Amino acid sequence: MALPEVIEKQHHLFKVPVWQVRGRTFVGMGRDESSAVFCIPEDSAAAAAAADPAHAAAVRRKDARRSFLGLEAQLAGLPAQRVEALVREAWAAQAPKRLAARYLGSAG
């Protein structure tokens, strides 16, 4: 919630928390809230999943489009710094480019 223009909502179907920036979801909790899906670029998600396949997986939507969704990570044992880095990466990937550039330029 410390990132610009973030709102928390409830997923319409699964009834778990999701976080959005200007209407675009960038993080969502898993159905049992022991995992989270970070909406990061596919190449980044693939690398993270390959580095820790026991705790992370690149996931796609189950609908007909089979579009890429993000990285699903088990939260137990995941260092807080890693969670924060994934949240920031997901926010930057989903935020409008000007907003992300303005924030990242002032945060660096």
C-alpha positions in Angstrom: 0.0 0.0 0.0 3.0 2.3 0.2 3.4 2.4 -3.5 1.6 5.1 -5.5 -2.1 4.7 -6.3 -2.5 1.2 -4.9 -5.9 0.0 -3.8 -6.8 -3.3 -2.2 -9.9 -5.1 -3.4 -11.4 -8.6 -3.1 -11.2 -10.9 -6.1 -14.6 -11.2 -7.5 -14.5 -15.0 -7.9 -12.1 -16.3 -5.2 -12.9 -13.7 -2.5 -9.2 -13.2 -1.6 -7.3 -9.9 -1.5 -5.8 -8.4 -4.6 -3.9 -5.2 -5.0 -4.3 -2.9 -8.0 -2.8 0.2 -9.5 -5.2 2.2 -11.7 -7.4 -0.8 -12.1 -4.7 -3.4 -13.0 -4.0 -6.2 -10.6 -0.4 -6.6 -9.7 -0.5 -9.0 -6.7 -3.2 -11.4 -5.6 -3.3 -13.9 -2.8 -3.8 -17.6 -3.6 -7.0 -19.2 -2.7 -5.8 -20.4 0.7 -3.6 -17.3 1.2 -0.5 -19.4 1.6 0.7 -18.2 -1.8 0.6 -15.1 -3.9 0.6 -14.4 -7.6 2.9 -11.6 -8.6 2.1 -10.2 -12.1 5.7 -9.8 -13.3 7.0 -10.3 -16.9 7.1 -13.9 -18.2 10.9 -14.0 -18.5 11.3 -12.8 -15.0 8.8 -15.3 -13.7 10.4 -18.2 -15.6 13.8 -17.3 -14.1 12.4 -17.1 -10.6 10.6 -20.4 -11.0 13.7 -22.1 -12.4 15.8 -20.8 -9.4 13.3 -22.2 -6.8 11.0 -24.7 -8.4 9.9 -26.2 -5.1 8.4 -22.8 -4.0 7.5 -20.9 -7.2 5.9 -21.5 -10.6 5.2 -19.4 -13.6 1.4 -19.6 -14.1 -1.0 -19.0 -17.0 -4.7 -18.2 -16.9 -6.9 -21.3 -17.3 -9.2 -19.7 -19.8 -9.2 -20.2 -23.6 -6.6 -17.5 -24.1 -4.0 -19.3 -22.0 -2.4 -15.9 -21.4 0.5 -15.5 -19.0 -0.5 -14.4 -15.5 2.7 -14.2 -13.4 4.7 -15.9 -10.7 2.9 -17.9 -8.0 5.1 -18.2 -4.9 4.6 -20.0 -1.6 4.9 -17.4 1.1 6.1 -19.6 3.9 9.9 -19.1 4.3 10.1 -16.5 1.6 12.3 -13.7 3.0 10.5 -10.3 3.4 13.0 -8.6 1.2 12.2 -11.0 -1.6 8.5 -10.4 -1.2 9.0 -6.7 -1.3 11.1 -7.0 -4.4 8.5 -9.1 -6.2 5.7 -6.6 -5.2 7.7 -3.7 -6.5 8.5 -5.5 -9.8 4.9 -6.4 -10.2 3.7 -2.9 -9.5 6.2 -1.5 -12.0 5.1 -4.0 -14.6 1.4 -3.1 -14.2 1.5 0.6 -13.4 1.2 3.1 -16.3 4.6 3.8 -17.7 4.6 7.5 -16.7 3.6 6.7 -13.1 6.2 4.0 -12.8 8.9 6.2 -14.2 8.0 9.1 -11.9 8.0 6.9 -8.8 11.0 4.8 -9.7 12.9 8.0 -10.6 12.2 9.5 -7.2 12.7 6.2 -5.3 16.2 5.6 -6.7 
